[in-house]
Amino acid sequence: MTAGSATPAATTAPEVPPPAIRVRGLRKVFGSTVAVSGVDLDVPAGAVLGVLGPNGSGKTTMIRMLLALSRPTAGTVELLGAPMPAAAGAVLPHVGALVEGPGFHPFLSGRENLRRCAAAEPLLSTRAIPDAVQRALSRVGLTGAAERRYRAYSLGMKQRLGLAAALLVPRRLVILDEPTNGLDPAGTRDVRTIIAELHASGATVLVSSHLLAEIEATCTHVAVLDHGSLIAAGPLAALLDGEAPALEVRTPDSATAVQALRAAGIDVAICPAGVRVELAGTDPPTVVALLVGAGVAVHEVQRRRTELDELFAQLTGGHSQ
């Protein structure tokens, strides 16, 4: 080197955090029934994963194994980079969960039930319990019903209290099994807001739900189970865009549009607004140019991707949730 030359600064790739959840070969058998069969799954830190599947697909069984509530027949589970259930004592204080509906003392009030939950939180000091309980009640909209006995709560209120218990302290991972069960539309919107807040704070969220619209609105990633097997997993946008893209053209000249595009070897069909054009092997500018050249009045062109309910039906053979 010549005098005064500077040594190039070493460039290092940013460190990628380990997955918040890592599952390998996960299997659970009850007698002759295979509930979960060889699932491999990584959930990136900070993701919001929606777990979908028909009834009996193994969603809740898998969640119970993640939380060490049930031991796998085979396979391994890691939460926050640590093996489960061996590291459960160190990991679970950082994990909030609502699984298979909450269970509380029926003759205690919502506040007293939550205080008992708070007293068992290793990360919460005794002095901090009252404020933590009040914040959690307010967050789920139960402040006005805090002094009522749990046995008088509706199903939706019980779900809200269970969610409050999961959120008593800041969590790195939150696992919610059907969190909107029994909730009215306002409660469902509240859950959506809470999930968005958790995501914004950097927490990882796993949510199992049968409401496909809620999954599509709140989740960054999706995993689809069917008959205990994982049949699709990945970023939601990539899964939806992975299907054959299409273009919807609003036009009053549907018959002419179909004739012109089919003559060019493009797959097209009439739809209520005009025509739907499959983009495999072509692109929107080519489609529009062909239509205009054929004298078709083009009022609007909109790219259309597969909706989550369509993808779910394709993957599971149309089984209901």
Buried (B, 14 or more C-beta within 10 A) or exposed (E): EEEEEEEEEEEEEEEEEBBBBBBBEBBBBEEEEBBBBBBEBBBBBBBBBBBBBBEBBBBBBBBBBBBBBBEBBEBEBBBBBBEBBEBBEEBBBBBBBBBEEBEBEEEBBBBBBBBBBBEEBEEBEEEBBEEBBBEBBEBBBBEEBBEBBBEEBEEBBBBBBBBBBBBBBEBBBBBBBBBBBBBEEEBBBBBBEBBBEBBEEEBBBBBBBBBBEBBBBBBBBBBBBBBBBBEBBEBBEEBBEBEEBBBBBBBEBBEBBBEBBEEEEBBBEEBEBBBBBBBEEBEBEBBBEBBEEBEBEBEEBEEEBBBBEEBBBEBBEEBEB
